[in-house]
Amino acid sequence: MKIGKSLLILILSLLLFGLIIISNSTVVSSNNLYGFPYRFALLQLSWIVLGMIGFWIFYHFDYHKLEKASLPLFIISTTFLLTLGIVGILSCDISPSFSPCINGANRWLYLNPSPLPKIPFLGVLGFQPAEFTKLSLILFLSFGINKYINSKKNPFWFYLISTGICSFLVLLQPNMSTAAMLFLIGTSMYFSSGVSLKEFFIAIPITMISLLLAIFISPYRRARFLTLLGGDASSDLSSGYHIKQVLLSLGSGGILGVGFGQSKQKFDYLPEVASDSIFAVIGEEFGFIGTTAVVIAFAFLVFLGLRVAKSAKDTSGKLISVGVTSWIGFQFFINVAAMTKIIPLTGVPIPLISYGGSSILFLLVSLGILCNIEKQNRE
């Protein structure tokens, strides 16, 4: 089977599986919040439809033409992040309506905040600029690094400054997991460009020290890190309630799972059941076999993405492919590693499966660009 068909089938399969799991896992929480058990599923379906429209448009759009838009998109995304960063410095009590403080962080921008009227069914429509930034950074780095290579210059400082700005602004929200992911995406692209890595290895100690400081200066992140090291799992965040429920879900599933629809943890025991913790529900209902199948599916998706990068006919196409593929790979790894207590618990969802409009929309647009690169490789 051709790479393009395999990619499309795998993407659609993961979207369908995610929609089924969301519909199943959110029956209780959706009914409690909205009085309708399938509201989350219907909202997810609407975002998938919009995302697939974006996928189709960019699948038929020559990715080379995105070069002119890469700088404006990068400026727009960093402006959004700067706005959230400034708001994030404020106390949650005085957060503006267009960027409310949710769970101690300002990660959303709302397009119709109060007192503007709500959109029927959708309500207040918002998005996470960090998801948009992943796409804009990938495009900006791809075409920028390509220019540096063509002019026989080292793009190290271009990569470091661009990636560093985005990561720092996201860290201000605060959102360390996404900040780290942006840095990993940019670094993967820099590594794949084939330039000298001498400057990068010199910068590693500074990067590691900055990471540790970012963890320990924040009581919230420090608590999660200490929980990873073996803190007592009782009722609050610092003592690991969330991770306790996740591990209980995964352990209850055993090898074959308790059966589809039979999860007990979805009855308001497991926090963020449709987004960050959906892997735990999969583990509980489908067991080790089910979670292994999901891991294999994403490993195959990453493999196909790297195949597209390898066969790309120019550096920009190669770097975009690496960027989109590393986005999916790192985000999936971070979620699963957090769910299995390999790394501190984070708020990172599983790509294509977890509930989330911004994530689905921008990721499907990015995958449309990836498939366009694959199509041009064949042509």
Secondary structure as the mmCIF struct_conf table of DSSP 4:
data_model
#
loop_
_struct_conf.conf_type_id
_struct_conf.id
_struct_conf.beg_label_comp_id
_struct_conf.beg_label_asym_id
_struct_conf.beg_label_seq_id
_struct_conf.end_label_comp_id
_struct_conf.end_label_asym_id
_struct_conf.end_label_seq_id
HELX_RH_AL_P HELX_RH_AL_P1 ILE A 3 SER A 25
TURN_TY1_P TURN_TY1_P1 THR A 26 THR A 26
HELX_RH_AL_P HELX_RH_AL_P2 VAL A 27 TYR A 34
BEND BEND1 GLY A 35 GLY A 35
TURN_TY1_P TURN_TY1_P2 PRO A 37 TYR A 38
HELX_RH_AL_P HELX_RH_AL_P3 ARG A 39 TYR A 59
BEND BEND2 HIS A 60 PHE A 61
HELX_RH_3T_P HELX_RH_3T_P1 TYR A 63 LEU A 66
HELX_RH_AL_P HELX_RH_AL_P4 GLU A 67 ILE A 89
BEND BEND3 LEU A 90 LEU A 90
HELX_RH_3T_P HELX_RH_3T_P2 CYS A 92 ILE A 94
TURN_TY1_P TURN_TY1_P3 SER A 97 PHE A 98
BEND BEND4 SER A 99 SER A 99
STRN STRN1 ILE A 102 ILE A 102
TURN_TY1_P TURN_TY1_P4 ASN A 103 GLY A 104
STRN STRN2 ALA A 105 ALA A 105
STRN STRN3 LEU A 109 TYR A 110
BEND BEND5 LEU A 111 ASN A 112
TURN_TY1_P TURN_TY1_P5 SER A 114 PRO A 115
BEND BEND6 LEU A 116 LEU A 116
HELX_LH_PP_P HELX_LH_PP_P1 PRO A 117 LYS A 118
STRN STRN4 ILE A 119 ILE A 119
TURN_TY1_P TURN_TY1_P6 PRO A 120 LEU A 122
STRN STRN5 GLY A 123 GLY A 123
BEND BEND7 VAL A 124 VAL A 124
STRN STRN6 GLY A 126 PHE A 127
HELX_RH_AL_P HELX_RH_AL_P5 PRO A 129 ASN A 150
TURN_TY1_P TURN_TY1_P7 SER A 151 LYS A 152
HELX_RH_AL_P HELX_RH_AL_P6 PHE A 156 LEU A 171
TURN_TY1_P TURN_TY1_P8 LEU A 172 PRO A 174
HELX_RH_AL_P HELX_RH_AL_P7 MET A 176 SER A 192
TURN_TY1_P TURN_TY1_P9 SER A 193 GLY A 194
HELX_RH_AL_P HELX_RH_AL_P8 LYS A 198 PHE A 216
TURN_TY1_P TURN_TY1_P10 ILE A 217 ILE A 217
HELX_RH_AL_P HELX_RH_AL_P9 PRO A 219 LEU A 228
TURN_TY1_P TURN_TY1_P11 LEU A 229 GLY A 230
BEND BEND8 SER A 234 ASP A 236
HELX_RH_3T_P HELX_RH_3T_P3 LEU A 237 SER A 239
TURN_TY1_P TURN_TY1_P12 GLY A 240 GLY A 240
HELX_RH_AL_P HELX_RH_AL_P10 TYR A 241 GLY A 253
TURN_TY1_P TURN_TY1_P13 GLY A 254 LEU A 256
BEND BEND9 VAL A 258 VAL A 258
TURN_TY1_P TURN_TY1_P14 PHE A 260 GLY A 261
BEND BEND10 LYS A 264 LYS A 264
TURN_TY1_P TURN_TY1_P15 GLN A 265 TYR A 269
BEND BEND11 LEU A 270 LEU A 270
TURN_TY1_P TURN_TY1_P16 PRO A 271 SER A 277
HELX_RH_AL_P HELX_RH_AL_P11 ILE A 278 SER A 311
BEND BEND12 LYS A 313 ASP A 314
HELX_RH_AL_P HELX_RH_AL_P12 THR A 315 MET A 339
TURN_TY1_P TURN_TY1_P17 THR A 340 LYS A 341
BEND BEND13 ILE A 342 ILE A 343
HELX_LH_PP_P HELX_LH_PP_P2 VAL A 348 ILE A 350
TURN_TY1_P TURN_TY1_P18 PRO A 351 ILE A 353
BEND BEND14 SER A 354 SER A 354
HELX_RH_AL_P HELX_RH_AL_P13 GLY A 357 ARG A 378
#
